[in-house]
């Protein structure tokens, strides 16, 4: 794959990532389970790191694909990847379109398939021109396709939205084609193009459904086409993708046990994931950001996607790489990460590209009148400088306020969550900003590391020091500050860690204080929940305690066994 095409695929994925939670918010077809954005990112992230061997990239797409939209999109790109020059794009797009339609057992127009139709037809009738005007004509045609989806699917019309998968492909392809012609500074304002079609109607109600969304990979010895023909009786919303001796299957089923038993009768089950549809439907509607200003922060702050949905927060991810697998940190399995670290797999972290961060800034200022970005401390990343530079050039109406929290991990998360809560019950923008400033000044966090060898593996500590530290059972305690992570103590075991935490908590809080406390765990949830939480509650009975997974940006450097406490005294409600 040429560098030009590689960069174009990367731009498509990163632009899609910036809008992924919006796609989740409008995902009502085939069921309102709010996961299209997530599934598209999990499925298409291999395009962000394409291999020189296209077959390897296509295989990774197959293994990564999740959900209806993710599997269909992966199949389309398996065809599009055959183009390594613009002259081959029409043939490759047609091939991808045909493969996508063939993969769905019961395909219907009004989904991302309609966008693939429009793209293939346009490229076939209009030879590629390397100009911005040509890309504008492509996007005009794809815009019409997305606008048509509510007319083709009554459920979308009832909900008052366009199809989320179709919109996702529009966003991806805009990044892809603009990058091919060297234009990545400006994109059409999505919120204006699809105005009044990007928020689910308040009257829309999805009926609760029992069942599971299954993605599995089979190794099939017999006739794959015959196997595909039998899948329709095993579940609904079937998508089947044959590749060499493998068969990737997506379906909805009422029983995972029965589905797995049937799949095992067809071949060897190599990979299996399932999501509970009824839980996703119950949690579907995102609570819109309330108050005078929208809160944005970094996922490095130990805030989950569920927290962001419930509080109306926009999260900016970093990326986690473990071995050959790379994903945004909020989509990477924590259990898989810590197991990989214990097995000695090389693990690393990386910031989102400047392009991806710019897409987030543009999205939120288009979507909200006022935005407060509480970014991870500038001692840890360059996010504050990147956001400030973008604002200077692109925010003439002063819609974005950028604040360096001088924090990371739970301290950043607690500041952002407390500020979002305060914003939800305030009508005063200036008061919200002042609250955030006070929270930055008063919030404390202490992180307890179990093994120094993981800091050494990530280059944060010399290996000899880590070896001797672990040999003598030294467990360092650090706190994030404006100058970076500062060591504030060292202990020998968990009991001493807990005593240190209680001493710091008692020294900082008044007797009648009503603090907001965040306890963070890595692979030690049971101990933090059963032991630490109880002792903290006994010491601060008026506290509200949030039990949170440690951000994987922190976990990837500090390793299994790490836990932390952050605390903040909120004004009484």
RODO-2510 file (C-alpha; in nm, 4 decimals, decimal comma):
residues 573
     n   res          X          Y          Z
     1     x     0,0000     0,0000     0,0000
     2     x     0,1342     0,3418    -0,0946
     3     x     0,1948     0,6020     0,1751
     4     x    -0,0775     0,8243     0,0265
     5     x    -0,3401     0,5525     0,0654
     6     x    -0,2107     0,4557     0,4096
     7     x    -0,2478     0,8147     0,5286
     8     x    -0,5962     0,8340     0,3753
     9     x    -0,7155     0,5252     0,5630
    10     x    -0,5671     0,6613     0,8849
    11     x    -0,7429     0,9950     0,8354
    12     x    -1,0732     0,8151     0,7780
    13     x    -1,0473     0,6130     1,0987
    14     x    -0,9360     0,9094     1,3076
    15     x    -1,2108     1,1354     1,1775
    16     x    -1,4619     0,8578     1,2481
    17     x    -1,3255     0,8216     1,6026
    18     x    -1,3991     1,1868     1,6800
    19     x    -1,7679     1,1316     1,5979
    20     x    -1,8060     0,7770     1,7303
    21     x    -2,0039     0,8577     2,0459
    22     x    -2,2456     1,0707     1,8388
    23     x    -2,3025     0,7662     1,6174
    24     x    -2,3770     0,5621     1,9299
    25     x    -2,6327     0,8221     2,0353
    26     x    -2,8390     0,7847     1,7154
    27     x    -2,8004     0,4081     1,6643
    28     x    -3,1604     0,2791     1,6495
    29     x    -3,1433     0,0274     1,3612
    30     x    -3,1706    -0,2709     1,3612
    31     x    -3,2088    -0,2310     1,7393
    32     x    -3,1518     0,0742     1,9576
    33     x    -2,8459    -0,0614     2,1367
    34     x    -2,6203     0,2430     2,1002
    35     x    -2,2999     0,0722     1,9853
    36     x    -2,2461     0,1557     1,6163
    37     x    -1,9681     0,4072     1,6821
    38     x    -1,7891     0,1725     1,9192
    39     x    -1,8216    -0,1231     1,6826
    40     x    -1,6991     0,0706     1,3792
    41     x    -1,3874     0,1868     1,5644
    42     x    -1,3068    -0,1601     1,7009
    43     x    -1,3638    -0,3067     1,3543
    44     x    -1,1730    -0,0537     1,1458
    45     x    -0,8772     0,0344     1,3691
    46     x    -0,6586    -0,2134     1,1681
    47     x    -0,6887     0,0403     0,8837
    48     x    -0,5027     0,2857     1,1055
    49     x    -0,2013     0,0530     1,0942
    50     x    -0,2289    -0,1138     0,7515
    51     x     0,0217    -0,3885     0,6722
    52     x     0,2267    -0,3970     0,3531
    53     x     0,0613    -0,7319     0,2849
    54     x    -0,3033    -0,6483     0,2135
    55     x    -0,4177    -0,9994     0,2991
    56     x    -0,2863    -0,9519     0,6540
    57     x    -0,4830    -0,6278     0,6907
    58     x    -0,7973    -0,7927     0,5522
    59     x    -0,7552    -1,0818     0,7983
    60     x    -0,7157    -0,8385     1,0881
    61     x    -1,0315    -0,6584     0,9790
    62     x    -1,2106    -0,9922     0,9797
    63     x    -1,0908    -1,0815     1,3301
    64     x    -1,1628    -0,7332     1,4696
    65     x    -1,5094    -0,6829     1,3208
    66     x    -1,7898    -0,6267     1,5727
    67     x    -2,1636    -0,5709     1,5313
    68     x    -2,3758    -0,5386     1,2190
    69     x    -2,2156    -0,2178     1,0985
    70     x    -1,8607    -0,3209     1,1854
    71     x    -1,8811    -0,6525     1,0021
    72     x    -2,0445    -0,5006     0,6930
    73     x    -1,7892    -0,2164     0,6853
    74     x    -1,4993    -0,4602     0,7294
    75     x    -1,6265    -0,6593     0,4324
    76     x    -1,6499    -0,3456     0,2171
    77     x    -1,2950    -0,2391     0,3019
    78     x    -1,1735    -0,5888     0,2267
    79     x    -1,2654    -0,5029    -0,1323
    80     x    -1,1572    -0,1374    -0,1314
    81     x    -0,8109    -0,2325    -0,0062
    82     x    -0,7436    -0,3971    -0,3421
    83     x    -0,6900    -0,0465    -0,4846
    84     x    -0,3368     0,0844    -0,4432
    85     x    -0,3857     0,3660    -0,6938
    86     x    -0,6694     0,6070    -0,7705
    87     x    -0,7141     0,4429    -1,1119
    88     x    -0,8210     0,1204    -0,9397
    89     x    -1,0674     0,2864    -0,7000
    90     x    -1,3836     0,2340    -0,9129
    91     x    -1,3232    -0,1390    -0,9503
    92     x    -1,2251    -0,1809    -0,5841
    93     x    -1,5258     0,0177    -0,4570
    94     x    -1,7606    -0,1928    -0,6700
    95     x    -1,5965    -0,5101    -0,5395
    96     x    -1,6273    -0,3891    -0,1799
    97     x    -1,9906    -0,2896    -0,2314
    98     x    -2,0755    -0,6335    -0,3736
    99     x    -1,8968    -0,8148    -0,0916
   100     x    -2,0807    -0,6061     0,1697
   101     x    -2,4221    -0,6834     0,0220
   102     x    -2,3379    -1,0533    -0,0090
   103     x    -2,2294    -1,0722     0,3557
   104     x    -2,5738    -0,9795     0,4915
   105     x    -2,8303    -1,2607     0,4987
   106     x    -3,1234    -1,0217     0,4665
   107     x    -2,9827    -0,6921     0,3323
   108     x    -3,1991    -0,3810     0,3266
   109     x    -3,1403    -0,0329     0,1797
   110     x    -3,1215     0,2597     0,4187
   111     x    -2,8033     0,1530     0,5955
   112     x    -2,4335     0,1920     0,5201
   113     x    -2,4997    -0,0360     0,2198
   114     x    -2,6787     0,2590     0,0563
   115     x    -2,3655     0,4735     0,0985
   116     x    -2,1525     0,2004    -0,0585
   117     x    -2,3961     0,1862    -0,3534
   118     x    -2,3723     0,5619    -0,4031
   119     x    -1,9912     0,5597    -0,3856
   120     x    -1,9480     0,2695    -0,6288
   121     x    -2,1905     0,4248    -0,8799
   122     x    -2,0246     0,7671    -0,8624
   123     x    -1,6704     0,6344    -0,9066
   124     x    -1,7790     0,4140    -1,1966
   125     x    -1,9328     0,7089    -1,3840
   126     x    -1,6860     0,9814    -1,2869
   127     x    -1,3142     0,8972    -1,3203
   128     x    -1,1091     1,0135    -1,0217
   129     x    -0,9710     1,3666    -1,0322
   130     x    -0,7228     1,4782    -0,7713
   131     x    -0,9016     1,8010    -0,6865
   132     x    -1,0965     1,9349    -0,3921
   133     x    -1,3869     2,0144    -0,6276
   134     x    -1,4063     1,6476    -0,7296
   135     x    -1,4107     1,5339    -0,3646
   136     x    -1,6850     1,7881    -0,2996
   137     x    -1,8949     1,6232    -0,5726
   138     x    -1,8373     1,2795    -0,4190
   139     x    -1,9470     1,4046    -0,0787
   140     x    -2,2554     1,5728    -0,2302
   141     x    -2,3610     1,2331    -0,3619
   142     x    -2,2868     1,0523    -0,0336
   143     x    -2,4708     1,3249     0,1586
   144     x    -2,7810     1,2529    -0,0494
   145     x    -2,7457     0,8828     0,0313
   146     x    -2,7322     0,9485     0,4055
   147     x    -3,0279     1,1880     0,3871
   148     x    -3,2287     0,9167     0,2116
   149     x    -3,1957     0,6622     0,4928
   150     x    -3,4971     0,7761     0,7034
   151     x    -3,7173     0,7496     0,3942
   152     x    -3,5976     0,3956     0,3326
   153     x    -3,6256     0,2726     0,6920
   154     x    -3,9440     0,3703     0,8815
   155     x    -3,7737     0,3095     1,2176
   156     x    -3,5232     0,5847     1,1437
   157     x    -3,8014     0,8203     1,0425
   158     x    -3,9852     0,7442     1,3667
   159     x    -3,6724     0,8210     1,5665
   160     x    -3,5998     1,1379     1,3657
   161     x    -3,2410     1,0419     1,2753
   162     x    -3,0310     0,9273     0,9830
   163     x    -2,8764     0,5810     0,9935
   164     x    -2,5725     0,5822     1,2216
   165     x    -2,3742     0,3349     1,0109
   166     x    -2,4406     0,5350     0,6933
   167     x    -2,3350     0,8570     0,8662
   168     x    -2,0244     0,6834     0,9982
   169     x    -1,9195     0,5830     0,6471
   170     x    -1,9873     0,9364     0,5210
   171     x    -1,7543     1,0735     0,7906
   172     x    -1,4862     0,8123     0,7188
   173     x    -1,4954     0,8628     0,3430
   174     x    -1,4790     1,2399     0,3765
   175     x    -1,1541     1,2017     0,5705
   176     x    -1,0280     0,9401     0,3251
   177     x    -1,0929     1,1322     0,0020
   178     x    -0,9870     1,4718     0,1351
   179     x    -0,6566     1,3202     0,2447
   180     x    -0,6066     1,1688    -0,1027
   181     x    -0,6142     1,5205    -0,2516
   182     x    -0,4053     1,6719     0,0300
   183     x    -0,6822     1,8631     0,2087
   184     x    -0,7125     1,7829     0,5797
   185     x    -0,7688     2,1270     0,7309
   186     x    -1,1395     2,1718     0,6635
   187     x    -1,4427     1,9427     0,6538
   188     x    -1,8117     2,0003     0,6074
   189     x    -1,9940     2,0859     0,9305
   190     x    -2,1753     1,7592     1,0054
   191     x    -2,4076     1,9223     1,2573
   192     x    -2,5302     2,1639     0,9910
   193     x    -2,5548     1,9169     0,7027
   194     x    -2,7666     1,6739     0,9047
   195     x    -2,9299     1,9319     1,1274
   196     x    -3,2366     1,8032     1,3146
   197     x    -3,1423     1,4447     1,2215
   198     x    -2,8738     1,3828     1,4837
   199     x    -3,0804     1,3587     1,7994
   200     x    -3,3295     1,0818     1,8718
   201     x    -3,6846     1,2091     1,9125
   202     x    -3,8059     1,2226     2,2729
   203     x    -4,1136     1,0264     2,1655
   204     x    -3,9109     0,7337     2,0297
   205     x    -3,9283     0,4191     2,2396
   206     x    -3,7508     0,0931     2,1667
   207     x    -3,9209    -0,2194     2,2937
   208     x    -3,7017    -0,4122     2,5345
   209     x    -3,5680    -0,7306     2,3806
   210     x    -3,4008    -1,0321     2,5337
   211     x    -3,1007    -1,1658     2,3542
   212     x    -2,7355    -1,1271     2,2703
   213     x    -2,5263    -0,9812     1,9908
   214     x    -2,2648    -1,2445     1,9013
   215     x    -1,9444    -1,2164     1,6985
   216     x    -1,7478    -1,5332     1,6358
   217     x    -1,4781    -1,6696     1,4073
   218     x    -1,4979    -2,0320     1,2898
   219     x    -1,2470    -2,2551     1,1188
   220     x    -1,4550    -2,4536     0,8708
   221     x    -1,3347    -2,7764     0,7104
   222     x    -1,6340    -2,8364     0,4842
   223     x    -1,8224    -2,6291     0,2301
   224     x    -1,8300    -2,2705     0,3625
   225     x    -2,1236    -2,1734     0,1386
   226     x    -2,3276    -2,4615     0,2768
   227     x    -2,2339    -2,3511     0,6300
   228     x    -2,3453    -1,9940     0,5544
   229     x    -2,6782    -2,1243     0,4279
   230     x    -2,7473    -2,2896     0,7638
   231     x    -2,6785    -1,9752     0,9693
   232     x    -3,0154    -1,8096     0,9060
   233     x    -3,1898    -2,0613     1,1321
   234     x    -2,9423    -1,9915     1,4149
   235     x    -3,0287    -1,6267     1,4735
   236     x    -3,1311    -1,2875     1,3336
   237     x    -2,9357    -0,9991     1,1769
   238     x    -2,6905    -1,2519     1,0317
   239     x    -2,3713    -1,1262     0,8674
   240     x    -2,1326    -1,3944     0,7386
   241     x    -1,7865    -1,3239     0,5945
   242     x    -1,5848    -1,6095     0,4407
   243     x    -1,2076    -1,5637     0,4223
   244     x    -0,9728    -1,8487     0,3311
   245     x    -1,0668    -2,1347     0,5711
   246     x    -1,2285    -1,8951     0,8187
   247     x    -1,5832    -1,7759     0,8567
   248     x    -1,6641    -1,4616     1,0544
   249     x    -2,0222    -1,4632     1,1821
   250     x    -2,2323    -1,1937     1,3456
   251     x    -2,5863    -1,2665     1,4644
   252     x    -2,8451    -1,1917     1,7310
   253     x    -2,9587    -1,4852     1,9425
   254     x    -3,1737    -1,5517     2,2495
   255     x    -2,9226    -1,7975     2,3959
   256     x    -2,5440    -1,7728     2,3781
   257     x    -2,5082    -2,1300     2,4997
   258     x    -2,7338    -2,2655     2,2267
   259     x    -2,5678    -2,0453     1,9634
   260     x    -2,2221    -2,1599     2,0686
   261     x    -2,3279    -2,5256     2,0655
   262     x    -2,4582    -2,4848     1,7116
   263     x    -2,1472    -2,2979     1,5984
   264     x    -1,9271    -2,5732     1,7348
   265     x    -2,1202    -2,8173     1,5178
   266     x    -2,0158    -2,6148     1,2109
   267     x    -1,6430    -2,5862     1,2865
   268     x    -1,3802    -2,4922     1,5414
   269     x    -1,4724    -2,1739     1,7344
   270     x    -1,1553    -1,9638     1,7356
   271     x    -1,2958    -1,6386     1,8748
   272     x    -1,6145    -1,5462     2,0600
   273     x    -1,7615    -1,2232     2,1994
   274     x    -2,1170    -1,1398     2,2982
   275     x    -2,3067    -0,8345     2,4262
   276     x    -2,6352    -0,8359     2,6165
   277     x    -2,8809    -0,6532     2,3897
   278     x    -3,1433    -0,5969     2,6593
   279     x    -2,8920    -0,4142     2,8813
   280     x    -2,7708    -0,2026     2,5875
   281     x    -3,1282    -0,1073     2,4936
   282     x    -3,2105    -0,0156     2,8540
   283     x    -2,9015     0,2085     2,8676
   284     x    -2,9442     0,3436     2,5149
   285     x    -3,0431     0,7057     2,5501
   286     x    -2,7461     0,9235     2,6330
   287     x    -2,8137     1,1936     2,8890
   288     x    -2,7385     1,5198     2,7059
   289     x    -2,4836     1,7509     2,8608
   290     x    -2,6741     1,9833     3,0891
   291     x    -2,5848     2,3223     3,2234
   292     x    -2,4207     2,6245     3,0642
   293     x    -2,1076     2,4497     2,9335
   294     x    -2,0179     2,1083     2,7912
   295     x    -1,7310     1,9217     2,9605
   296     x    -1,4572     1,7488     2,7643
   297     x    -1,1592     1,5666     2,9135
   298     x    -0,9041     1,2943     2,8458
   299     x    -0,9796     0,9270     2,9023
   300     x    -0,6479     0,9143     3,0882
   301     x    -0,8531     1,0427     3,3822
   302     x    -0,9972     0,7027     3,4796
   303     x    -1,3368     0,7886     3,3315
   304     x    -1,5230     0,5117     3,1516
   305     x    -1,7479     0,5364     2,8470
   306     x    -2,0432     0,4717     3,0798
   307     x    -1,9410     0,7674     3,2986
   308     x    -1,9138     0,9873     2,9919
   309     x    -2,2574     0,8780     2,8690
   310     x    -2,4225     0,9359     3,2075
   311     x    -2,2616     1,2756     3,2665
   312     x    -2,2668     1,3999     2,9076
   313     x    -1,8856     1,4244     2,8903
   314     x    -1,6783     1,3999     2,5709
   315     x    -1,3720     1,1764     2,6165
   316     x    -1,0487     1,1970     2,4172
   317     x    -0,8708     0,8617     2,4022
   318     x    -0,5077     0,7674     2,3903
   319     x    -0,4122     0,4393     2,2234
   320     x    -0,2962     0,1171     2,3875
   321     x    -0,0827    -0,1335     2,1988
   322     x    -0,0221    -0,4829     2,3377
   323     x     0,1701    -0,7051     2,1007
   324     x    -0,0003    -0,6705     1,7610
   325     x    -0,3283    -0,5365     1,9004
   326     x    -0,3952    -0,1628     1,9193
   327     x    -0,7147     0,0153     2,0240
   328     x    -0,8322     0,3367     2,1918
   329     x    -0,7891     0,2888     2,5656
   330     x    -1,1609     0,2951     2,6515
   331     x    -1,2192     0,0093     2,4054
   332     x    -0,9274    -0,2106     2,5148
   333     x    -1,0133    -0,4905     2,7580
   334     x    -0,8435    -0,4213     3,0920
   335     x    -0,8351    -0,7929     3,1745
   336     x    -0,6619    -0,8639     2,8432
   337     x    -0,4112    -0,5829     2,8994
   338     x    -0,3056    -0,6967     3,2466
   339     x    -0,2880    -1,0609     3,1395
   340     x    -0,0643    -0,9561     2,8505
   341     x     0,1624    -0,7588     3,0839
   342     x     0,1948    -1,0521     3,3217
   343     x     0,2825    -1,2739     3,0254
   344     x     0,5625    -1,0372     2,9241
   345     x     0,3945    -0,9006     2,6110
   346     x     0,5329    -0,5619     2,5077
   347     x     0,2832    -0,2887     2,5945
   348     x     0,2993     0,0782     2,4964
   349     x     0,0805     0,3887     2,4866
   350     x     0,0512     0,6692     2,2322
   351     x    -0,1347     0,9954     2,2080
   352     x    -0,4000     1,0361     1,9419
   353     x    -0,2560     1,2168     1,6415
   354     x    -0,2790     1,5928     1,6207
   355     x    -0,5235     1,5453     1,3307
   356     x    -0,7538     1,3291     1,5435
   357     x    -0,7441     1,5746     1,8326
   358     x    -0,8268     1,8593     1,5952
   359     x    -1,1298     1,6630     1,4739
   360     x    -1,2544     1,6368     1,8321
   361     x    -1,2152     2,0094     1,8941
   362     x    -1,3981     2,0919     1,5711
   363     x    -1,6771     1,8495     1,6536
   364     x    -1,7508     1,9817     2,0020
   365     x    -1,7475     2,3495     1,9047
   366     x    -1,9884     2,2661     1,6206
   367     x    -2,2092     2,0672     1,8545
   368     x    -2,2182     2,2840     2,1699
   369     x    -2,2352     2,6620     2,2316
   370     x    -1,9684     2,6483     2,5049
   371     x    -1,7108     2,3789     2,5858
   372     x    -1,4682     2,3433     2,8766
   373     x    -1,1746     2,1134     2,7991
   374     x    -1,0186     1,9920     3,1240
   375     x    -0,7061     1,8422     2,9753
   376     x    -0,4467     1,6134     3,1265
   377     x    -0,1558     1,8033     3,2807
   378     x     0,0944     1,9491     3,0345
   379     x     0,3739     1,7782     3,2282
   380     x     0,2345     1,4456     3,1058
   381     x     0,1268     1,5218     2,7454
   382     x     0,1187     1,8017     2,4924
   383     x    -0,2611     1,8136     2,4819
   384     x    -0,2859     2,1579     2,6398
   385     x    -0,0499     2,3140     2,3855
   386     x    -0,2196     2,1382     2,0913
   387     x    -0,5672     2,2478     2,2016
   388     x    -0,4553     2,6037     2,2756
   389     x    -0,2876     2,6388     1,9349
   390     x    -0,5987     2,5040     1,7583
   391     x    -0,8246     2,7417     1,9502
   392     x    -0,6134     3,0415     1,8534
   393     x    -0,6586     2,9663     1,4836
   394     x    -1,0070     2,8136     1,4720
   395     x    -1,2219     2,9519     1,7530
   396     x    -1,3053     3,3153     1,6744
   397     x    -1,6289     3,2962     1,8782
   398     x    -1,4449     3,1778     2,1917
   399     x    -1,6602     2,8683     2,2328
   400     x    -1,3764     2,6506     2,3675
   401     x    -1,2106     2,7101     2,7039
   402     x    -0,8919     2,5074     2,7558
   403     x    -0,7716     2,4445     3,1112
   404     x    -0,4510     2,2670     3,2150
   405     x    -0,5571     2,0569     3,5154
   406     x    -0,1964     1,9646     3,6046
   407     x    -0,3473     1,6228     3,6743
   408     x    -0,3741     1,2695     3,5401
   409     x    -0,5377     0,9405     3,6397
   410     x    -0,8048     0,9617     3,9092
   411     x    -0,7285     1,3206     4,0002
   412     x    -0,8104     1,4308     3,6452
   413     x    -1,1164     1,2070     3,6368
   414     x    -1,2514     1,3318     3,9677
   415     x    -1,2034     1,6964     3,8675
   416     x    -1,3891     1,6394     3,5402
   417     x    -1,6739     1,4345     3,6906
   418     x    -1,7286     1,6783     3,9775
   419     x    -1,7276     1,9715     3,7335
   420     x    -1,9780     1,7982     3,5037
   421     x    -2,2058     1,7358     3,8032
   422     x    -2,1764     2,0978     3,9116
   423     x    -2,2477     2,2205     3,5587
   424     x    -2,5647     2,0081     3,5474
   425     x    -2,7108     2,1963     3,8447
   426     x    -2,5774     2,5423     3,7624
   427     x    -2,6930     2,8129     3,5245
   428     x    -2,3763     3,0219     3,5592
   429     x    -2,0954     2,9518     3,3131
   430     x    -1,8396     3,1525     3,5129
   431     x    -1,9336     2,9643     3,8296
   432     x    -1,8654     2,6314     3,6582
   433     x    -1,5210     2,7487     3,5480
   434     x    -1,4436     2,8754     3,8985
   435     x    -1,5562     2,5416     4,0421
   436     x    -1,3159     2,3609     3,8069
   437     x    -1,0297     2,5872     3,9186
   438     x    -1,1029     2,5184     4,2875
   439     x    -1,1213     2,1464     4,2169
   440     x    -0,7793     2,1566     4,0486
   441     x    -0,6345     2,3347     4,3532
   442     x    -0,7850     2,1043     4,6168
   443     x    -0,8118     1,7573     4,4613
   444     x    -0,5500     1,5059     4,5777
   445     x    -0,4514     1,1626     4,4501
   446     x    -0,2158     0,8893     4,5689
   447     x    -0,1243     0,5980     4,3428
   448     x     0,0059     0,2742     4,4934
   449     x     0,2279     0,0660     4,2642
   450     x     0,2753    -0,3043     4,3282
   451     x     0,5673    -0,3952     4,0991
   452     x     0,8438    -0,1671     3,9718
   453     x     0,9238    -0,3963     3,6787
   454     x     0,6331    -0,2574     3,4752
   455     x     0,7638     0,0990     3,5094
   456     x     1,1005    -0,0316     3,3920
   457     x     0,9426    -0,2118     3,0950
   458     x     0,7856     0,1157     2,9843
   459     x     1,1123     0,3080     3,0242
   460     x     0,9953     0,5017     3,3312
   461     x     1,2570     0,3457     3,5587
   462     x     1,6020     0,1914     3,5210
   463     x     1,5801    -0,1879     3,5157
   464     x     1,8429    -0,2458     3,7919
   465     x     1,6495    -0,0149     4,0260
   466     x     1,3289    -0,1983     3,9446
   467     x     1,4938    -0,5364     4,0074
   468     x     1,6326    -0,4416     4,3468
   469     x     1,3170    -0,2540     4,4417
   470     x     1,0998    -0,5588     4,3737
   471     x     1,3520    -0,7881     4,5427
   472     x     1,3231    -0,5836     4,8614
   473     x     0,9432    -0,5508     4,8211
   474     x     0,9500    -0,1733     4,7798
   475     x     0,6122    -0,0413     4,6680
   476     x     0,6347     0,3273     4,5687
   477     x     0,3567     0,5817     4,6186
   478     x     0,3243     0,8635     4,3659
   479     x     0,0992     1,1627     4,3136
   480     x     0,0387     1,3534     3,9864
   481     x     0,1437     1,7184     4,0076
   482     x     0,1982     2,0107     3,7749
   483     x     0,5617     1,9021     3,7406
   484     x     0,4769     1,5391     3,6662
   485     x     0,4476     1,2260     3,8791
   486     x     0,6090     1,2855     4,2182
   487     x     0,7170     1,0092     4,4544
   488     x     0,5764     1,0763     4,8020
   489     x     0,6567     0,7538     4,9846
   490     x     0,7339     0,3838     4,9741
   491     x     0,5892     0,0955     5,1728
   492     x     0,6304    -0,2814     5,2005
   493     x     0,2807    -0,4257     5,1597
   494     x    -0,0912    -0,3611     5,1039
   495     x    -0,1605    -0,2938     5,4705
   496     x     0,0919    -0,0107     5,4715
   497     x    -0,0527     0,1222     5,1451
   498     x    -0,3988     0,1376     5,3002
   499     x    -0,2687     0,3020     5,6178
   500     x    -0,0929     0,5675     5,4085
   501     x    -0,4130     0,6360     5,2165
   502     x    -0,6198     0,6694     5,5348
   503     x    -0,3631     0,9002     5,6943
   504     x    -0,3643     1,1319     5,3912
   505     x    -0,7433     1,1274     5,3725
   506     x    -0,7872     1,2077     5,7442
   507     x    -0,5250     1,4823     5,7321
   508     x    -0,6922     1,6580     5,4401
   509     x    -1,0608     1,6384     5,5322
   510     x    -1,2529     1,8015     5,8127
   511     x    -1,4552     1,5805     6,0471
   512     x    -1,7887     1,6840     5,8943
   513     x    -1,6583     1,6839     5,5362
   514     x    -1,8665     1,5291     5,2589
   515     x    -1,5905     1,4357     5,0145
   516     x    -1,6224     1,2794     4,6723
   517     x    -1,3733     0,9916     4,6648
   518     x    -1,2543     0,7854     4,3701
   519     x    -1,0995     0,4444     4,4311
   520     x    -0,9218     0,3010     4,1266
   521     x    -0,8368    -0,0634     4,0665
   522     x    -0,6351    -0,2520     3,8057
   523     x    -0,6685    -0,6305     3,8268
   524     x    -0,7524    -0,6163     4,1994
   525     x    -1,1191    -0,5167     4,1998
   526     x    -1,2206    -0,7626     4,4731
   527     x    -0,9633    -0,6372     4,7246
   528     x    -1,0272    -0,2678     4,6518
   529     x    -1,4035    -0,3193     4,6716
   530     x    -1,4166    -0,5516     4,9732
   531     x    -1,1327    -0,4140     5,1865
   532     x    -1,0269    -0,0650     5,0802
   533     x    -1,3752     0,0716     5,0181
   534     x    -1,5015    -0,0493     5,3569
   535     x    -1,2075     0,1035     5,5458
   536     x    -1,2434     0,4335     5,3591
   537     x    -1,6162     0,4453     5,4324
   538     x    -1,5528     0,3779     5,8004
   539     x    -1,3027     0,6639     5,8088
   540     x    -1,5166     0,9098     5,6062
   541     x    -1,8801     0,8029     5,6662
   542     x    -2,0263     1,1079     5,4889
   543     x    -1,8284     1,0444     5,1701
   544     x    -1,9527     0,9363     4,8307
   545     x    -1,7203     0,6691     4,6934
   546     x    -1,6804     0,6013     4,3207
   547     x    -1,5205     0,2685     4,2307
   548     x    -1,3441     0,3060     3,8972
   549     x    -1,1084     0,1064     3,6758
   550     x    -0,7678     0,2710     3,6580
   551     x    -0,7222     0,4392     3,3221
   552     x    -0,5349     0,2046     3,0917
   553     x    -0,2923     0,4823     3,0032
   554     x    -0,1821     0,4634     3,3665
   555     x    -0,2276     0,0885     3,3964
   556     x    -0,0080     0,0213     3,0929
   557     x     0,2838     0,1952     3,2684
   558     x     0,2188     0,0977     3,6307
   559     x     0,1000    -0,2564     3,5785
   560     x    -0,1164    -0,5135     3,7565
   561     x    -0,1647    -0,4700     4,1296
   562     x    -0,1756    -0,0898     4,1092
   563     x    -0,4571     0,0959     4,2857
   564     x    -0,5197     0,4588     4,3767
   565     x    -0,7312     0,7003     4,5786
   566     x    -0,8340     1,0515     4,4772
   567     x    -1,0535     1,2794     4,6875
   568     x    -1,2244     1,6149     4,6649
   569     x    -1,4523     1,8001     4,9052
   570     x    -1,7547     1,9266     4,7126
   571     x    -1,9683     2,2175     4,8343
   572     x    -2,2818     2,0888     5,0050
   573     x    -2,5778     2,0668     4,7663
***
